[in-house]
Structure formats: C-alpha cells, structure tokens
C-alpha cells in the first residue's frame, strides 16, 4: 500500500484571483531586475551553484463543497540557470492522480534579450501512466516536458494547478530543493469555518516565518523562508523527510452541512478515517478459504503454531504486487478474492492473514504502520502521511505483539520486517477503538553471520580454503531474496560476491546452499575456494594477513564533507573463525596482538591463538546503530581507525633453521 500520492485542497474563485495577483507581483519584482544584474547578483550570492530557484511557491485555496472539503493548489516555480551544467534541469515533469488532479499546466523559458526577457513557451507535453517496478497498477500519471533553450542567464518557469477532491490527503511542502531557493512560500486560504493546523519538521530555528491573517470570511495562513541552501546529498542517507525542511499541514475540522466535523488532528480522528476503509470487508465467508485454514490447523498444538502456519502460508502462496488506484490504495480486497487470485498488495495480504487467523480461532488486528522511510510518529502527527504500509498484529501475550508482514517473504515468525523496526503501529481493535504500540528494533545478536573456515598455503603466494557460512535474521532474509529464482550461472556469481575475500583473484571451486526456504533455520553455504597472489614472501619469511574480510576497516566518515545522518537497514554481528595451517618447516615469527574495542555504535574483538600446527583467529564485529547521527561520526571514526590498524597486523612465519 502506497500513500505517497497525496496532495491538497479545492478552490474559491475570488481568493484564487488574489493569489494570482500576489504571485504576479512577486514575479514582476524579479522581472524588474535586468537579466545581467540578476545573474550577477545570484552568482555572487550562490557561488559555485548551477541554478537557483528565485521563487518556489504553492498557493492553496480551501472550499467546502457538499459533504467534502476540497482544495485547489496553484504551483509556481521560477528557476534561474547560473552555469552551463544546469541544462540537466531542462527536463521536468508533473505528477497527478486520483488525489491530485492536474487541471492546467504552462511552462516557458525566459531568455535574456537586451534588458528584458523573451518568452519561449513549452509546446510539447507527454502524458503517461507512471508504472513503478513491482506495481501492478498505478493511477499516478506523469506529464513530462523539456524547457527549450536552457543556457546560463535563462529562467525556466512552470505554473500548474491541481485539484484535490479530498482535503484529508495533503502533501507536505518542502522549503528547500536540490538547488538553492531564494524565496519559498506556502499560502493557504480557507473559510473561517475550516481550521488548518500544521507542524514544521527539520526547520532550523527562525528560518521559517509564519503569519495568519483574517480577511472577511476567510483566513490566510502563510509560511515563508528565504535563502535556503541546496539540499545536501550523501550516500546511505535516510529519506529526504529526515533532513529537508518542510511543513506538514492538514485540515483539523470544518463546518459541513451546518455541523462541525472533526477531520484530522488526533489519533482518534485518523482512525475514524481508516476504520471506514475496512468496515465492509468480508461480509461473506469464503468456503474455499475456510477449507485451506482447516487443513493448515491439522496437528497444530498451540495457538502460536496456528498463527505461524497461517503466516507462512500467506508468504508462500500469495505474491506481493502493489496496486494503486484512488481509494483502492487504502481499501483492502476481501480475503476470499485475494485467496482466489493469489496476489495482492500489503493491505490485501494483511487482511488475508487477519481473516485466516479469525477462521483459525485466533484474534489478530489489522495494523497501519509507516516504514522507516518516514520519520513521523502518531503522537506528533496523526495524518495519512505518517504511514504507508499495512500488516497484521498478533498479541502473543498481554501487551506483547508479533508483527506479521507477509509482504516480506523470508522474514521468520517473531521478527518484524526490517523496514518497520522501531516504528509506531496503529492497531484496529474494533470498529471504534484503536491502539498505538511500538515495533521493537531487532538487537544485533538476532542478526548474525558466522563464517568458519580452514585455510592453508596454495603454492607460493596463494591460499586454499574451505568452510561454512551461516546467516540468521535479516542477513538471511536479504540473502534469500538475492538467491531467489536465480539460474545456476546467476547463483554462482551471487555466491562468489557473497564469499569474496582477500582480493579480486578469488575463485569459488564448489558450493552448496541449504535452508533457503526454511525460515526457522540458518541459511548455510558450504564452500571451497582459492585465493591467488595474496601471500607475501621475503627471503625466509612468509607474511599472511588472516583478516581476509576487512569490513568497516576503511569506512571513515569525512566529517568535513558529510552533513547527513547515515542510514542502516539493521543492527548485526559477524563472527569469523579462521584456522590457518602452519606450513611444514616454518614457525611463528610474529603473532598479531589480541585487540578489542567496545563502543555503542561499532565494536570488534580479534584474538589469535596457536593450537598445534594451526593459528586460530577468532573475530567478532558488530554494528549497533540504525541511524548514525553527525554527532556520532567522531566516535565511529575512532573505532574504524583502531579496526583498520588491527587489520594491518599480519602473521609472520619464519623458516626453521636446518
């Protein structure tokens, strides 16, 4: 289930006219500056930037129509191009959907001409359905176009209007963009009978000003920000809502049909909306589905076993396919229909799991939840923008819940899918009551990779080894997805990439995979490999680095450049045991020191021991931070430096004297 395509609200002709006049005045101020002067001023103000938004604005008008509150949104974007590379910004597109209906679109390039601008209109607009990977149907349409004649000094301007038939589904307004923004403004004009509320996120103190003006029968809300830098871009960063300054606005209440009505603002109002989406589900029991549930329950001795059997059946027999079409993006299909088709999106699979558990005599709860793409909590913001996913929750003990996300095919019973760790879950208790509970974050001890191998010299500079790799928790889930459905050639490449160590002259000779589909067992890979040109020899000494895998060893964070937090999918622990056979005629000249560093976000221990004719290295490495904040970068780097130094300490063997 995707709730990403929410937009705004509807219109009032007189107010729209006033907003058009306001936007025109702002644009005329920019136009009043001569092109050369404007260009020089912006290049000086934003040195090194390819472009700048002179005006980045949305004007919304709210209107009560019949039994609904609607919105008209007028968008105006004016970009000045500062460098030749900004031609990459010439292509553009506007999205629309059931919740966000495009009514009018105009775009143009303003080319410097003497002391004024010459207008070149965009005439070629292409419309298509925006089909995303893994989505069976999506009602989102894109209107794409390209600004002509984009050169330094030119301005590209887009004006378009969208209509939002349901004001409860609104898209946040971002004050910043991928280029600097000189002026950003959101204006909402609403009748006095409609109450608008809003919350700012990721906004530095004092950076956004807010005003509220009452004018006749309307109220005008305005948020303004000036001179915002371009949004930073860093690898492994969280989604943009974690760091882009934005305001989430919503309709809290309105007088409709002469009666005041609560719309949004609290969890109870949000649940009133959501409960309507599931009120008419499964009015008739499906006999075929009932027979399947009865067969699954044969021999099940405990309630937990019944739940587990249903959960695994849905994972194994129903294919996840997203389906987005207006309110269908919120309303599940009946369980019998999903069972018959054997595919569905997250809400379909959640409802099927829920209904199958009901037929098995087990109480469960349909549950709305936001993935980790969204930074919000219900207590701070109770709107449809807080969640984008649906699952089933089972109360195993009083106050203890098992979160059943059947869309995550390989996730074992008892673990939430990795993407909902630490998030709020909104449980549907009955038609009128709900409850918010927290999804736990899986500890690093639950997500474990264990590698045990025996290694010996192979020729002069190579190594030959054999061993077993075992994966549990999310590492297993991830690798199971990676191996799912591969032919033998693709599988061998994937296994090589997984096992690769030492250098790029690594070859897997044989391997076998066990327990790929057994969720409650470790995924194991038995292997034999060769590693060429790895061992160093000097006179009568041999140098061998037993740290064949050096994860995180060079993973320093450049604190001078990186500005964003670093996102990780899950906490984990890796344990490695490497048994190296001392070659005949050699003895130990240098055994690396044992070293250990424990830290809240990253830690490791490496121990060496001689056991007969073998050197045994025992290594443990853990990462215990889902979102590494900039304030933690220094302590992270301290551990990485120690780890890198430990990796460089090599075993030295010396030839015995005759």
Secondary structure by P-SEA (a helix, b strand, c coil): ccccccccccccaaaaaaaaaaaaaaaaaaaaccaaaaaaaaaaacccccccccccbbbbbbbbccccccbbbbbbbbbbbccccccccccccccccccbbbcbbbbbbbcccccbbbbbbbcbbbbbccccccccccccccbbbbbccccccbbbbbbbbbbbccccbbbbbbccccccccbbbbbbbbcccbbbbbcccccccccbbbbbbbcccbbbbbbbbcccccccccccccccccccbbbbbbbcccccccbbbbccccaaaaaaaaaaaaccccccccaaaaaaaaaaacccccaaaaaaaaaaaaaccbbbbbbbccccccccccaaaaaaaccccaaaaaaaaaaaaaaacbbbbbbbbbccccccccccccccccccccbbbbcccccbbbbbccccccccccccccccccbbbbbbcccccbbbbbbbccccccbbbbbbbbbbbcccccccccbbbbbccaaaaaaaaaaccccaaaaaaaaaaaacccccccccccccccccccccccccccccccccccccccccbbbbcccccccccccccccccccbbbbbcccbbbbbbbbbbccccccccbbbbbbbbbcccccbbbbbbbcccbbbbbbbbbbccccccccaaaaaaaaaaaaaaaaabbbbbbcccc
